[in-house]
Amino acid sequence: MRQLMRIGLGLAVVCTAIFSLTGCVVVAPRPHYAASVWVPGYYAPGGVWISGHWHG
C-alpha cells in the first residue's frame, strides 16, 4: 500500500511539473490593443526625453 501511495504521489509531482512547464496561455487580443505596441522612454536627438507611450 505504501508503494502504491508513493507511486501516486510521484506521478502527481511529475504531472504538476509537466503542466507548469507547458508554456504560456494564448489569449486573443482585445480589439482596442490589437495593433498597439508600448514604446519605452528614450532620448531623441538633441537630448530631448520622450516618455513611454502607446504607439498604434
N, CA, C and O of each residue as an XYZ file, in Angstrom:
224
protein
N       0.819     -1.190      0.000
C       0.000      0.000      0.000
C       0.871      1.265      0.000
O       0.560      2.232     -0.696
N       1.961      1.257      0.780
C       2.854      2.415      0.796
C       3.502      2.648     -0.566
O       3.666      3.787     -1.004
N       3.863      1.565     -1.218
C       4.488      1.704     -2.524
C       3.503      2.303     -3.526
O       3.897      3.125     -4.354
N       2.254      1.914     -3.467
C       1.230      2.459     -4.355
C       1.021      3.948     -4.090
O       0.860      4.725     -5.032
N       1.021      4.354     -2.826
C       0.872      5.767     -2.486
C       2.086      6.566     -2.951
O       1.941      7.694     -3.423
N       3.280      5.992     -2.822
C       4.488      6.670     -3.257
C       4.489      6.850     -4.774
O       4.888      7.901     -5.276
N       4.048      5.838     -5.495
C       3.970      5.938     -6.963
C       2.948      6.999     -7.356
O       3.192      7.793     -8.264
N       1.805      7.013     -6.675
C       0.771      8.016     -6.972
C       1.249      9.429     -6.690
O       0.981     10.342     -7.471
N       1.954      9.620     -5.583
C       2.493     10.933     -5.250
C       3.549     11.353     -6.267
O       3.573     12.506     -6.698
N       4.406     10.438     -6.644
C       5.420     10.747     -7.657
C       4.798     11.107     -8.985
O       5.256     12.031     -9.656
N       3.764     10.393     -9.372
C       3.070     10.695    -10.621
C       2.419     12.076    -10.559
O       2.439     12.814    -11.544
N       1.845     12.427     -9.412
C       1.227     13.746     -9.254
C       2.267     14.852     -9.358
O       2.006     15.888     -9.969
N       3.445     14.647     -8.769
C       4.512     15.645     -8.828
C       5.007     15.811    -10.264
O       5.218     16.933    -10.725
N       5.189     14.711    -10.958
C       5.654     14.769    -12.347
C       4.631     15.465    -13.232
O       4.994     16.300    -14.059
N       3.351     15.127    -13.066
C       2.297     15.774    -13.867
C       2.231     17.268    -13.584
O       2.056     18.066    -14.505
N       2.369     17.651    -12.329
C       2.354     19.070    -11.978
C       3.522     19.802    -12.632
O       3.356     20.906    -13.149
N       4.694     19.188    -12.607
C       5.867     19.803    -13.237
C       5.677     19.938    -14.741
O       6.031     20.964    -15.321
N       5.133     18.932    -15.365
C       4.913     18.975    -16.815
C       3.912     20.069    -17.171
O       4.132     20.833    -18.111
N       2.811     20.145    -16.421
C       1.796     21.148    -16.720
C       2.293     22.566    -16.442
O       1.857     23.506    -17.107
N       3.185     22.738    -15.483
C       3.692     24.076    -15.193
C       4.722     24.536    -16.217
O       4.994     25.733    -16.309
N       5.297     23.627    -16.983
C       6.312     23.977    -17.972
C       5.799     23.942    -19.409
O       6.597     23.980    -20.345
N       4.498     23.871    -19.596
C       3.975     23.727    -20.952
C       4.011     25.009    -21.751
O       3.872     24.950    -22.973
N       4.190     26.160    -21.138
C       4.276     27.410    -21.886
C       3.203     28.386    -21.470
O       2.506     28.182    -20.476
N       3.078     29.442    -22.235
C       2.137     30.495    -21.886
C       0.744     30.180    -22.413
O       0.572     29.344    -23.301
N      -0.226     30.850    -21.862
C      -1.606     30.694    -22.299
C      -1.862     31.712    -23.393
O      -1.581     32.898    -23.217
N      -2.387     31.266    -24.512
C      -2.649     32.154    -25.642
C      -4.060     32.694    -25.509
O      -5.022     31.935    -25.401
N      -4.172     34.005    -25.519
C      -5.465     34.666    -25.412
C      -5.598     35.612    -26.589
O      -4.639     36.292    -26.953
N      -6.771     35.659    -27.182
C      -6.999     36.556    -28.314
C      -6.855     38.007    -27.860
O      -7.345     38.360    -26.788
N      -6.194     38.854    -28.649
C      -6.007     40.248    -28.245
C      -7.330     41.009    -28.246
O      -8.239     40.710    -29.019
N      -7.411     41.999    -27.362
C      -8.596     42.848    -27.336
C      -8.560     43.773    -28.542
O      -7.479     44.191    -28.960
N      -9.707     44.102    -29.107
C      -9.724     44.944    -30.314
C      -9.028     46.292    -30.133
O      -8.404     46.790    -31.070
N      -9.124     46.889    -28.944
C      -8.534     48.209    -28.738
C      -7.005     48.165    -28.816
O      -6.389     49.107    -29.315
N      -6.390     47.093    -28.333
C      -4.938     46.994    -28.296
C      -4.384     46.088    -29.396
O      -3.210     45.721    -29.350
N      -5.190     45.726    -30.369
C      -4.763     44.753    -31.367
C      -3.535     45.223    -32.152
O      -2.660     44.414    -32.460
N      -3.456     46.522    -32.482
C      -2.351     46.998    -33.304
C      -1.459     47.974    -32.549
O      -0.678     48.693    -33.173
N      -1.553     48.017    -31.235
C      -0.753     48.953    -30.450
C       0.457     48.252    -29.842
O       0.414     47.063    -29.526
N       1.526     49.009    -29.688
C       2.721     48.469    -29.049
C       3.273     49.545    -28.118
O       3.216     50.735    -28.427
N       3.810     49.114    -26.972
C       4.363     50.042    -25.987
C       5.772     50.434    -26.392
O       6.628     49.575    -26.606
N       6.008     51.730    -26.495
C       7.334     52.252    -26.809
C       7.912     52.822    -25.521
O       7.360     53.787    -24.991
N       8.997     52.267    -24.999
C       9.566     52.796    -23.752
C      10.182     54.182    -23.969
O      10.427     54.598    -25.101
N      10.422     54.874    -22.873
C      11.024     56.195    -22.955
C      12.431     56.147    -23.530
O      13.144     55.158    -23.366
N      12.827     57.220    -24.206
C      14.148     57.270    -24.825
C      14.554     58.731    -25.032
O      13.724     59.637    -24.953
N      15.826     58.936    -25.295
C      16.336     60.265    -25.609
C      16.337     60.454    -27.123
O      16.960     59.683    -27.852
N      15.639     61.477    -27.585
C      15.621     61.806    -29.006
C      16.873     62.632    -29.327
O      17.565     63.089    -28.418
N      17.162     62.823    -30.614
C      18.306     63.670    -30.987
C      18.171     65.067    -30.358
O      17.083     65.643    -30.333
N      19.251     65.579    -29.872
C      19.235     66.871    -29.201
C      19.074     66.737    -27.699
O      18.982     67.749    -27.004
N      19.036     65.517    -27.177
C      18.942     65.297    -25.741
C      17.550     65.498    -25.165
O      17.419     65.724    -23.962
N      16.510     65.422    -25.981
C      15.136     65.598    -25.513
C      14.595     64.246    -25.071
O      14.665     63.271    -25.819
N      14.049     64.184    -23.844
C      13.492     62.941    -23.309
C      12.081     62.742    -23.830
O      11.227     63.611    -23.652
N      11.826     61.622    -24.464
C      10.489     61.249    -24.925
C      10.002     60.161    -23.985
O      10.624     59.102    -23.900
N       8.898     60.398    -23.273
C       8.412     59.415    -22.304
C       7.754     58.245    -23.010
O       7.406     58.330    -24.188
N       7.588     57.150    -22.278
C       6.957     55.963    -22.834
C       5.525     56.229    -23.227
O       4.831     57.013    -22.580
N       5.078     55.575    -24.288
C       3.717     55.790    -24.781
C       3.285     54.604    -25.640
O       4.107     53.803    -26.087
N       1.985     54.514    -25.856
C       1.428     53.503    -26.763
C       1.498     54.040    -28.180
O       1.088     55.172    -28.439
N       2.009     53.245    -29.089
C       2.093     53.636    -30.494
C       1.234     52.677    -31.307
O       1.449     51.466    -31.265
N       0.278     53.200    -32.033
C      -0.611     52.298    -32.751
C      -1.125     52.811    -33.982
O      -1.886     52.126    -34.666
